Amino acid sequence: MKTLQGKTALVTGSTSGIGLGMARKFAAEGANIVFNGFGDPNDIKAVQESVQSEYGVKTAYHNADMSKPAEIEAMMRHAAEQFGAVDVLVNNAGIQHVANIEDFPVDRWDAIIAINLTSAFHTTRLALPAMKQRNWGRIINVASVHGLVGSAQKSAYVAAKHGIVGLTKVTALETAQTGITCNAICPGWVLTPLVQKQVDARASQQGLSNDDAKRSLLAEKQPSGDFVTPEQLGDLAVFLASDSASQVRGVAWNMDGGWVAQ
């Protein structure tokens, strides 16, 4: 029995990386998928077709810019028009910029806060009324270990991810006596396109091979020495969406190879 048969999952930032890994896992459990993110239209269409044929579900796509509330509202309307409602909302969209606070571009700060934090407020406020009407829903916020600890040169990202963990707790408390749950997943290093850029920069700056740059990056923070995979995060998200997790509420669950244990 597929645990999410007939339900709909909307995953922001799901055309690659963690979001795509999660979308595939939800589809494997029978959920229809609403994709969101940037990329080549042909590549996105190919992803949709692959998920549809492999898992026998329906998919939709909306290219909402997650920094723009009006486009987020249009995306949520599109999801409702296509499938009736959003049952599982995964707030995953994110960007990164690295610089010391005094050198941090103001426009980059504003964009990171908007996309990594404020967008989750907008999708949540728009999803909750229908979830409350049906007395069932799952909101999963993809935070980061940086929602639990800090790192130098990542002021906006750390601030946004700490904010996501706070928003998760408040949402969980406000829905505590309903069939709606809200939790956060806090990944460590995952080899997404975002992290690959940091690997490439390290390799260039330190004259390392790409493999050595990966090992160097992991050695600083992640005791396991291995990257977390999108598939592992997807399995955790599926659990949080299941009936078994109906009393997991307001949790910030780190999957980080031991990063936060140090």
C-alpha positions as CSV (number, residue, x, y, z in Angstrom):
1,M,0.0,0.0,0.0
2,K,1.5,3.3,-1.0
3,T,1.3,5.7,1.9
4,L,0.5,8.9,-0.1
5,Q,-1.8,7.4,-2.8
6,G,-4.0,10.1,-4.1
7,K,-2.4,13.0,-2.2
8,T,-0.5,15.9,-3.7
9,A,3.0,17.1,-2.7
10,L,4.3,20.5,-3.7
11,V,8.1,20.8,-3.4
12,T,9.7,24.1,-4.0
13,G,13.2,24.1,-5.6
14,S,12.5,20.6,-6.9
15,T,14.0,20.7,-10.4
16,S,17.4,19.4,-9.0
17,G,19.2,18.4,-5.9
18,I,17.5,17.8,-2.6
19,G,14.1,18.9,-3.8
20,L,14.1,16.5,-6.8
21,G,15.2,13.6,-4.5
22,M,12.3,14.3,-2.2
23,A,9.8,14.7,-5.1
24,R,10.8,11.3,-6.4
25,K,10.4,9.6,-3.0
26,F,6.9,11.2,-2.6
27,A,6.0,10.0,-6.1
28,A,7.1,6.5,-5.2
29,E,4.6,6.6,-2.4
30,G,1.8,7.5,-4.8
31,A,1.7,11.3,-4.5
32,N,1.1,13.6,-7.4
33,I,3.9,16.1,-7.6
34,V,3.9,19.9,-8.2
35,F,7.4,20.8,-9.3
36,N,8.9,24.3,-8.9
37,G,12.3,25.7,-9.8
38,F,14.5,27.1,-12.5
39,G,16.2,25.3,-15.3
40,D,16.0,24.5,-19.0
41,P,12.3,23.9,-19.9
42,N,13.2,20.7,-21.8
43,D,15.1,19.3,-18.9
44,I,12.2,20.1,-16.5
45,K,9.7,18.5,-18.9
46,A,12.0,15.4,-19.1
47,V,12.0,15.2,-15.3
48,Q,8.2,15.4,-15.2
49,E,7.8,12.7,-17.8
50,S,10.4,10.5,-16.0
51,V,8.5,10.7,-12.7
52,Q,5.1,10.2,-14.4
53,S,6.2,7.1,-16.2
54,E,8.3,5.6,-13.4
55,Y,5.7,6.0,-10.6
56,G,2.4,6.3,-12.4
57,V,1.5,9.7,-10.9
58,K,0.5,13.0,-12.3
59,T,2.8,16.0,-12.2
60,A,2.5,19.8,-12.7
61,Y,5.1,22.5,-12.8
62,H,5.1,26.2,-11.9
63,N,8.1,28.5,-12.4
64,A,7.3,30.9,-9.5
65,D,10.2,33.0,-8.4
66,M,10.2,32.3,-4.6
67,S,11.3,35.8,-3.8
68,K,8.0,37.2,-5.2
69,P,4.8,36.8,-3.1
70,A,2.5,37.3,-6.1
71,E,4.2,34.5,-8.0
72,I,4.0,32.2,-4.9
73,E,0.3,32.9,-4.7
74,A,-0.1,32.0,-8.4
75,M,1.8,28.8,-7.8
76,M,-0.4,27.8,-5.0
77,R,-3.5,28.6,-7.0
78,H,-2.1,26.5,-9.9
79,A,-1.6,23.5,-7.6
80,A,-5.2,23.8,-6.3
81,E,-6.5,24.0,-9.9
82,Q,-4.5,21.0,-11.0
83,F,-5.1,18.7,-8.0
84,G,-7.6,20.2,-5.7
85,A,-5.3,20.9,-2.8
86,V,-1.7,20.6,-1.5
87,D,-1.5,17.8,1.1
88,V,2.2,17.8,1.6
89,L,4.1,21.1,1.3
90,V,7.9,21.0,1.2
91,N,9.7,24.3,1.5
92,N,13.0,23.5,0.0
93,A,14.0,26.5,-2.3
94,G,17.2,28.1,-1.3
95,I,20.2,30.2,-2.5
96,Q,23.6,30.9,-0.9
97,H,26.2,33.7,-0.8
98,V,29.4,33.7,1.2
99,A,31.1,36.8,2.5
100,N,32.0,38.6,5.7
101,I,29.2,40.6,7.2
102,E,30.8,44.0,6.4
103,D,31.3,42.9,2.8
104,F,28.0,41.2,2.4
105,P,26.0,42.7,-0.5
106,V,22.7,44.1,0.7
107,D,20.8,42.8,-2.3
108,R,22.2,39.3,-1.6
109,W,21.1,39.5,2.0
110,D,17.6,40.5,0.9
111,A,17.4,37.7,-1.7
112,I,18.5,35.0,0.7
113,I,16.1,36.0,3.4
114,A,13.2,36.3,0.8
115,I,13.9,32.9,-0.9
116,N,15.2,30.8,2.1
117,L,12.8,32.1,4.8
118,T,10.0,34.4,3.7
119,S,8.8,32.2,0.9
120,A,8.1,29.4,3.4
121,F,5.8,31.8,5.4
122,H,3.9,32.6,2.2
123,T,3.4,29.0,1.1
124,T,2.5,27.9,4.6
125,R,-0.1,30.7,5.1
126,L,-1.6,29.8,1.8
127,A,-1.7,26.0,2.3
128,L,-3.0,26.0,5.9
129,P,-6.7,26.9,5.3
130,A,-7.3,23.9,3.0
131,M,-5.3,21.6,5.2
132,K,-7.4,22.7,8.2
133,Q,-10.6,22.2,6.3
134,R,-9.5,18.6,5.5
135,N,-7.9,18.2,9.0
136,W,-4.8,16.7,7.4
137,G,-1.6,18.1,6.1
138,R,2.2,17.8,6.3
139,I,4.5,20.8,6.1
140,I,8.2,19.9,5.9
141,N,10.7,22.8,5.9
142,V,14.2,22.0,4.6
143,A,16.4,24.0,7.0
144,S,20.1,23.0,7.4
145,V,22.5,22.3,10.1
146,H,22.9,26.0,9.8
147,G,19.5,26.3,11.4
148,L,21.1,24.8,14.5
149,V,24.7,26.1,14.4
150,G,26.6,28.9,12.7
151,S,29.5,29.1,10.3
152,A,31.6,32.2,9.4
153,Q,30.8,34.1,6.2
154,K,27.2,32.8,6.0
155,S,25.3,35.4,7.9
156,A,22.2,35.6,5.7
157,Y,22.0,31.8,5.2
158,V,22.4,31.0,8.9
159,A,19.9,33.7,9.9
160,A,17.4,32.4,7.4
161,K,17.8,28.8,8.4
162,H,17.5,29.6,12.1
163,G,14.3,31.5,11.1
164,I,13.0,28.5,9.3
165,V,13.4,26.4,12.5
166,G,11.6,29.0,14.5
167,L,8.8,29.2,11.9
168,T,8.5,25.4,12.1
169,K,8.0,25.4,15.8
170,V,5.3,28.1,15.7
171,T,3.5,26.4,12.9
172,A,3.6,23.1,14.8
173,L,2.2,24.7,17.9
174,E,-0.6,26.5,16.0
175,T,-1.6,23.2,14.5
176,A,-0.9,20.9,17.5
177,Q,-4.5,19.8,18.0
178,T,-5.2,19.1,14.3
179,G,-4.2,16.5,11.8
180,I,-1.5,18.8,10.4
181,T,2.1,18.5,11.4
182,C,5.1,20.7,10.7
183,N,8.7,19.7,11.0
184,A,12.1,20.8,9.7
185,I,14.9,18.6,8.2
186,C,18.4,19.9,8.8
187,P,20.9,18.4,6.3
188,G,24.6,18.6,6.6
189,W,26.7,18.6,3.4
190,V,24.8,17.3,0.4
191,L,26.4,17.3,-3.0
192,T,23.9,19.5,-4.6
193,P,24.7,22.0,-7.4
194,L,24.9,24.7,-4.6
195,V,27.5,22.7,-2.7
196,Q,29.4,21.8,-5.8
197,K,30.0,25.5,-6.4
198,Q,31.7,25.7,-3.0
199,V,33.8,22.6,-3.8
200,D,34.8,24.1,-7.2
201,A,35.8,27.4,-5.4
202,R,37.8,25.6,-2.8
203,A,39.6,23.5,-5.5
204,S,40.5,26.7,-7.4
205,Q,41.6,28.7,-4.4
206,Q,43.7,26.0,-2.9
207,G,45.0,24.3,-6.0
208,L,43.2,21.0,-5.2
209,S,41.7,18.3,-7.3
210,N,37.9,18.2,-7.1
211,D,38.0,15.0,-5.1
212,D,40.5,16.4,-2.7
213,A,38.4,19.6,-2.4
214,K,35.4,17.4,-1.4
215,R,37.4,15.6,1.2
216,S,38.7,18.9,2.6
217,L,35.2,20.3,2.8
218,L,33.8,17.3,4.6
219,A,36.7,17.0,7.0
220,E,36.1,20.5,8.4
221,K,32.5,19.8,9.5
222,Q,31.1,16.3,8.8
223,P,32.7,13.6,10.9
224,S,31.3,10.7,8.8
225,G,33.4,11.9,5.8
226,D,30.5,11.2,3.5
227,F,27.9,13.4,1.9
228,V,24.3,13.0,2.8
229,T,22.3,12.0,-0.3
230,P,19.0,13.5,-1.6
231,E,17.5,10.0,-1.5
232,Q,18.3,9.7,2.3
233,L,16.6,13.0,2.9
234,G,13.7,12.0,0.8
235,D,13.2,8.8,2.9
236,L,13.1,11.0,6.0
237,A,10.6,13.3,4.4
238,V,8.4,10.4,3.5
239,F,8.5,9.2,7.1
240,L,7.6,12.7,8.4
241,A,4.6,12.6,6.0
242,S,3.4,9.2,7.2
243,D,0.9,8.3,9.9
244,S,3.8,6.9,12.0
245,A,5.0,10.5,12.4
246,S,1.7,12.0,13.4
247,Q,3.1,13.0,16.8
248,V,6.4,14.3,15.5
249,R,5.7,18.0,15.7
250,G,8.0,21.0,15.7
251,V,11.1,18.9,15.3
252,A,14.4,20.1,13.7
253,W,15.8,16.7,12.6
254,N,19.4,16.9,11.6
255,M,20.8,14.4,9.1
256,D,24.4,15.5,9.0
257,G,27.0,12.8,9.4
258,G,27.6,13.9,13.0
259,W,28.2,17.6,12.3
260,V,26.0,18.9,15.2
261,A,27.1,16.2,17.6
262,Q,30.6,17.8,17.9
